[in-house]
């Protein structure tokens, strides 16, 4: 991961921490895809917090001069994606994060199918 992406990652993680994002995980995807170099996954406790977390990431990245390519999912707030080109940030509710398990998909491990699913509880 290059210095530009690392500084973008640091700004995004700080923005998530400012709004009390939980379970923030940064994944280096340079060896997995040419589409982006880093992916951050974080959890919010409510739809409102998920939207606020993603918005704060966008605002802070823009304030530092980085371009935001686009955002998706603000309407529902279950899962909001912020695309900053080399950096992609996913902010999700706990149940959505458990269901899609992006860490396993992008962490380099082969996903396994579990017909019973992972145990989770809605907040």
Secondary structure in CASP SS format (residue, H / E / C, confidence):
PFRMAT SS
TARGET T0000
AUTHOR 0000-0000-0000
METHOD secondary structure of the structure
MODEL  1
X C 1.00
X C 1.00
X H 1.00
X H 1.00
X H 1.00
X H 1.00
X H 1.00
X H 1.00
X H 1.00
X H 1.00
X H 1.00
X H 1.00
X H 1.00
X H 1.00
X H 1.00
X H 1.00
X H 1.00
X H 1.00
X C 1.00
X C 1.00
X C 1.00
X E 1.00
X E 1.00
X E 1.00
X E 1.00
X E 1.00
X E 1.00
X E 1.00
X C 1.00
X C 1.00
X C 1.00
X C 1.00
X C 1.00
X C 1.00
X C 1.00
X C 1.00
X C 1.00
X E 1.00
X E 1.00
X E 1.00
X E 1.00
X E 1.00
X E 1.00
X E 1.00
X C 1.00
X C 1.00
X H 1.00
X H 1.00
X H 1.00
X H 1.00
X H 1.00
X H 1.00
X H 1.00
X H 1.00
X H 1.00
X H 1.00
X H 1.00
X H 1.00
X H 1.00
X H 1.00
X H 1.00
X H 1.00
X H 1.00
X C 1.00
X C 1.00
X C 1.00
X C 1.00
X C 1.00
X C 1.00
X E 1.00
X E 1.00
X E 1.00
X C 1.00
X C 1.00
X C 1.00
X C 1.00
X C 1.00
X C 1.00
X E 1.00
X E 1.00
X E 1.00
X E 1.00
X E 1.00
X C 1.00
X C 1.00
X C 1.00
X E 1.00
X E 1.00
X E 1.00
X E 1.00
X E 1.00
X E 1.00
X E 1.00
X H 1.00
X H 1.00
X H 1.00
X H 1.00
X H 1.00
X H 1.00
X H 1.00
X C 1.00
X H 1.00
X H 1.00
X H 1.00
X H 1.00
X H 1.00
X C 1.00
X C 1.00
X C 1.00
X C 1.00
X C 1.00
X C 1.00
X C 1.00
X C 1.00
X C 1.00
X C 1.00
X C 1.00
X C 1.00
X C 1.00
X C 1.00
X C 1.00
X C 1.00
X C 1.00
END
